[in-house]
Amino acid sequence: MDVYEAVRTVLAVRKYQETAVPPDVVRRIVEAAWLTASARNVQPWHFIVVENRETLRQLGALARTGPYIAQAPLAIAVAVEDTPFAVSDASRAIQSMILTAWSEGVGSNWVGFLWPAEVKPLLGIPEELNVLAVLPFGYPAQATGQGKKERKPLGEVAHREHFGQPFECRRRDEGSGTKDGAIPLRRSSFVLRRVARSLFQTRAEIAAGLSSAHIEMRKGVGYGDS
Ligand SMILES: Cc1cc2nc3c(=O)[nH]c(=O)nc-3n(C[C@H](O)[C@H](O)[C@H](O)COP(=O)(O)O)c2cc1C
């Protein structure tokens, strides 16, 4: 599977088969994290590979937004040092792991964001580190809708040359684009969509710059069933 195909088709997988992930695949997933670039090459991360059933069960019990960790045959906890770019660095490593696993047919997901303190004694993680995420891994228990993603329209988030001048995904060879392949969408539709979305956010949430996804995550809804 090439890189774009992995990015295009990967989805959050929250139900897993009992089948163990083979050791060579586990090794590749961990290497993918280890090989990831970090700001100034500081590598402010640690990856704790968990396959012990009881530990997985306890991780699931701690994870309000990811109890399904308990059913996964494998999880990797990502602990970070207290450095300025640690979250960005480790987020890249997490994406490396998720994509590498996916290219091997193994599903996974990001669970949690800065975990409760109880996870540290469970995994023997030193006090000075923070647990950024725990990723459960396993072969998907049900067919995934490969490539079907719920995303905002590309034209709403991708801009060409100037903010508000949407980038258009239609290719030049599809016919009706402008000379360089761009098909400008009207700024008004962009503004209208922003206003409509804002109606579902409180003023405080908008002020905090929280996206709908972040708000959903903070409220702890929407996770756990798919
Ligand atoms: C930073 C981050 C935190 C996330 N936290 C959780 C989580 O705690 N529990 C969960 O089930 N999914 C979590 N997710 C998964 C997202 O909800 C999911 O990727 C998103 O809804 C898009 O769905 P898709 O990946 O299937 O396209 C998280 C994803 C990211 C990037």
The ligand as an SDF file (V2000), in Angstrom:
LIG
                    3D

 31 33  0  0  0  0  0  0  0  0999 V2000
   -5.7610   13.8800   18.8430 C   0  0  0  0  0  0  0  0  0  0  0  0
   -6.8300   12.8320   18.6770 C   0  0  0  0  0  0  0  0  0  0  0  0
   -7.4820   12.3430   19.7880 C   0  0  0  0  0  0  0  0  0  0  0  0
   -8.4520   11.3430   19.6370 C   0  0  0  0  0  0  0  0  0  0  0  0
   -9.0170   10.8180   20.7560 N   0  0  0  0  0  0  0  0  0  0  0  0
   -9.8880    9.7990   20.6250 C   0  0  0  0  0  0  0  0  0  0  0  0
  -10.4020    9.1540   21.7860 C   0  0  0  0  0  0  0  0  0  0  0  0
  -10.0940    9.5070   22.9150 O   0  0  0  0  0  0  0  0  0  0  0  0
  -11.2540    8.1250   21.6020 N   0  0  0  0  0  0  0  0  0  0  0  0
  -11.6290    7.6830   20.3510 C   0  0  0  0  0  0  0  0  0  0  0  0
  -12.3960    6.7280   20.2610 O   0  0  0  0  0  0  0  0  0  0  0  0
  -11.1610    8.2780   19.2320 N   0  0  0  0  0  0  0  0  0  0  0  0
  -10.2880    9.3110   19.3380 C   0  0  0  0  0  0  0  0  0  0  0  0
   -9.7650    9.8980   18.2050 N   0  0  0  0  0  0  0  0  0  0  0  0
  -10.1890    9.4200   16.8720 C   0  0  0  0  0  0  0  0  0  0  0  0
  -11.0520   10.4560   16.1400 C   0  0  0  0  0  0  0  0  0  0  0  0
  -12.2900   10.6270   16.7990 O   0  0  0  0  0  0  0  0  0  0  0  0
  -11.2730   10.0010   14.6960 C   0  0  0  0  0  0  0  0  0  0  0  0
  -10.0470    9.8290   14.0600 O   0  0  0  0  0  0  0  0  0  0  0  0
  -12.1000   11.0320   13.9410 C   0  0  0  0  0  0  0  0  0  0  0  0
  -13.4220   11.0450   14.4470 O   0  0  0  0  0  0  0  0  0  0  0  0
  -12.1670   10.7680   12.4600 C   0  0  0  0  0  0  0  0  0  0  0  0
  -12.6160    9.4840   12.2070 O   0  0  0  0  0  0  0  0  0  0  0  0
  -11.8020    8.5570   11.1910 P   0  0  0  0  0  0  0  0  0  0  0  0
  -10.3740    8.4930   11.7220 O   0  0  0  0  0  0  0  0  0  0  0  0
  -12.4830    7.2060   11.2400 O   0  0  0  0  0  0  0  0  0  0  0  0
  -11.8590    9.1840    9.8460 O   0  0  0  0  0  0  0  0  0  0  0  0
   -8.8030   10.8690   18.3350 C   0  0  0  0  0  0  0  0  0  0  0  0
   -8.1200   11.3730   17.2260 C   0  0  0  0  0  0  0  0  0  0  0  0
   -7.1480   12.3310   17.3910 C   0  0  0  0  0  0  0  0  0  0  0  0
   -6.4200   12.8270   16.1590 C   0  0  0  0  0  0  0  0  0  0  0  0
  1  2  1  0
  2  3  1  0
  2 30  2  0
  3  4  2  0
  4  5  1  0
  4 28  1  0
  5  6  2  0
  6  7  1  0
  6 13  1  0
  7  8  2  0
  7  9  1  0
  9 10  1  0
 10 11  2  0
 10 12  1  0
 12 13  2  0
 13 14  1  0
 14 15  1  0
 14 28  1  0
 15 16  1  0
 16 17  1  0
 16 18  1  0
 18 19  1  0
 18 20  1  0
 20 21  1  0
 20 22  1  0
 22 23  1  0
 23 24  1  0
 24 25  2  0
 24 26  1  0
 24 27  1  0
 28 29  2  0
 29 30  1  0
 30 31  1  0
M  END
$$$$
